[in-house]
C-alpha cells in the first residue's frame, strides 16, 4: 500500500483546491490514464476480448484522478489557525477614544471648529440626558436647564466660545455631565 501511495504522490504538488491545480491534475491524470488504458487494452486484446479504448481511458483517468485527490485530501492543511490576539491595548479601551483624542488635540487651536464639531456633539448628549432624566428641554427651558446643569456647563453649551477648554476644565465639565 505504501508503494502505491508513493506512486500517487508524484502528481502536481498540492497548492490548494484552485481551478488551475485541479485542471493540471486532470491533464496529468488523463495522460497516465491513457497509458494505463493502453496497457489494459493490449492485455484484453491478447486474450481475445474487446472493450472500447475510450471507455478504458475514461475509467483509468477517473481512477487516477480520484486516487490523487484522496491523497491530496490527506495532505491538505487543517483548519486555519486562530486569529492573532487582537485585544485592544489597555491605554485605549475603545477605538473611538483615539479618534476623539486626535480631534480634541486638533481643535485646541481653532475654537470655531471646536464649537462646531466637539461642543455640538457634547450638547446633543447633554440635551438628551436632560430630556430623558429630568424632563427638561435645553432649547425651550433655559432657566430650568441652567439650574440642573450649573453655570459653567450651561455657559459652555450655550455661549459662543472664545477659546477651547483646557484638559482640566474639560474634565470638570465632563464630570458634571456624568453626574446628570
C-alpha positions in Angstrom: 0.0 0.0 0.0 2.9 2.4 0.8 4.3 1.8 -2.6 1.0 2.9 -4.3 0.9 6.0 -2.1 4.4 6.9 -3.1 3.5 6.5 -6.8 0.3 8.5 -6.3 2.2 11.4 -4.7 4.1 12.4 -7.8 1.1 14.3 -9.2 1.1 18.1 -9.4 2.2 19.4 -5.9 -0.7 20.4 -3.8 -1.4 24.1 -3.9 -4.9 24.2 -2.6 -8.0 23.3 -4.5 -7.8 26.1 -7.1 -9.2 25.7 -10.6 -5.7 25.6 -12.1 -4.5 22.9 -9.7 -7.5 20.7 -10.5 -7.0 21.3 -14.2 -3.3 20.3 -14.1 -4.2 17.2 -12.0 -6.9 16.2 -14.6 -4.5 16.7 -17.5 -1.8 14.6 -15.9 -4.3 12.0 -14.8 -5.6 11.9 -18.4 -2.1 11.1 -19.7 -1.5 8.5 -17.1 -5.0 7.1 -17.7 -4.2 6.8 -21.4 -1.0 4.8 -20.6 -2.9 2.5 -18.2 -5.8 2.1 -20.6 -3.4 1.2 -23.4 -1.8 -1.5 -21.2 -5.2 -2.9 -20.2 -6.5 -2.6 -23.8 -3.5 -4.6 -25.2 -3.8 -7.2 -22.4 -7.5 -7.6 -23.2 -6.8 -7.8 -27.0 -4.3 -10.5 -26.3 -7.0 -12.6 -24.6 -9.5 -12.0 -27.4 -11.8 -9.6 -25.6 -12.8 -6.2 -27.0 -13.5 -3.2 -24.8 -13.6 0.3 -26.4 -10.4 2.2 -25.7 -12.4 5.4 -24.9 -14.2 3.7 -22.0 -11.0 2.2 -20.6 -9.3 5.6 -20.9 -12.1 7.4 -19.1 -12.2 4.8 -16.3 -8.4 4.8 -15.8 -8.3 8.6 -15.8 -11.1 8.8 -13.3 -9.4 6.2 -11.0 -6.0 8.0 -11.1 -7.6 11.4 -10.5 -9.7 10.0 -7.6 -6.6 8.4 -6.1 -4.7 11.7 -6.3 -7.5 13.8 -4.9 -7.7 11.4 -1.9 -4.0 11.7 -1.3 -4.3 15.4 -1.6 -7.1 15.5 0.9 -4.9 13.5 3.3 -2.2 16.1 2.9 -4.5 19.1 2.9 -3.8 21.6 5.7 -6.1 21.6 8.7 -8.4 24.4 9.7 -6.8 27.9 9.6 -5.0 28.9 12.8 -7.0 31.1 15.2 -6.6 34.8 14.6 -3.8 36.6 16.3 -4.5 38.3 19.6 -6.5 41.4 18.7 -7.1 42.8 22.1 -7.0 46.5 22.4 -4.1 47.9 24.4 -5.1 48.8 28.0 -4.4 52.5 27.3 -7.2 52.7 24.8 -10.2 50.6 25.9 -12.3 51.8 22.9 -11.0 52.5 19.4 -13.1 55.7 19.3 -11.1 57.2 22.2 -8.1 57.6 19.9 -10.1 59.3 17.3 -11.7 61.7 19.8 -8.3 62.4 21.3 -6.9 63.4 17.9 -10.0 65.6 17.3 -9.6 67.3 20.6 -5.9 67.9 20.1 -6.6 69.4 16.6 -9.4 71.6 18.0 -7.3 73.3 20.7 -6.1 75.9 18.3 -9.4 76.5 16.5 -12.3 77.5 18.8 -14.7 77.8 15.9 -14.0 74.2 14.8 -14.2 73.0 18.4 -17.5 74.7 18.8 -18.9 73.2 15.6 -17.6 69.7 15.9 -16.9 68.8 19.6 -19.3 71.1 21.5 -22.3 70.4 19.3 -21.9 66.6 19.9 -21.5 67.2 23.7 -24.6 69.5 23.6 -26.6 66.7 21.9 -25.7 64.2 24.6 -26.4 66.7 27.5 -29.7 67.7 25.9 -30.8 64.0 25.6 -29.8 63.4 29.3 -31.7 66.5 30.4 -34.8 65.5 28.5 -34.8 61.8 29.5 -33.8 62.0 33.1 -35.2 65.4 34.1 -37.9 66.2 31.6 -36.2 69.5 30.7 -35.6 70.7 27.1 -32.3 72.7 26.8 -33.6 74.8 24.0 -37.0 75.8 25.4 -36.4 75.9 29.2 -33.1 77.6 29.7 -33.7 78.6 33.4 -34.5 75.1 34.5 -31.6 73.7 32.4 -29.2 76.2 34.0 -30.4 75.2 37.5 -29.8 71.5 36.8 -26.5 71.8 34.8 -24.8 74.6 36.8 -23.4 77.8 35.4 -20.1 76.5 34.0 -21.6 73.7 32.0 -24.6 75.7 30.8 -22.4 78.5 29.6 -20.1 76.1 27.9 -23.0 74.6 26.0 -24.9 77.8 25.1 -22.4 80.7 24.9 -20.1 81.3 21.9 -16.6 80.0 22.7 -13.6 82.3 22.7 -11.1 79.5 23.4 -11.2 75.7 23.6 -11.3 74.5 27.2 -8.0 73.1 28.5 -8.0 69.4 29.6 -8.6 70.3 33.3 -11.6 72.4 32.5 -12.9 69.8 30.1 -12.5 67.1 32.7 -14.5 69.2 35.2 -17.3 69.7 32.6 -17.4 66.0 31.7 -17.6 65.1 35.4 -20.6 67.4 35.8 -22.2 65.8 32.7 -21.7 62.3 34.1 -23.5 63.4 37.3 -26.7 64.2 35.4 
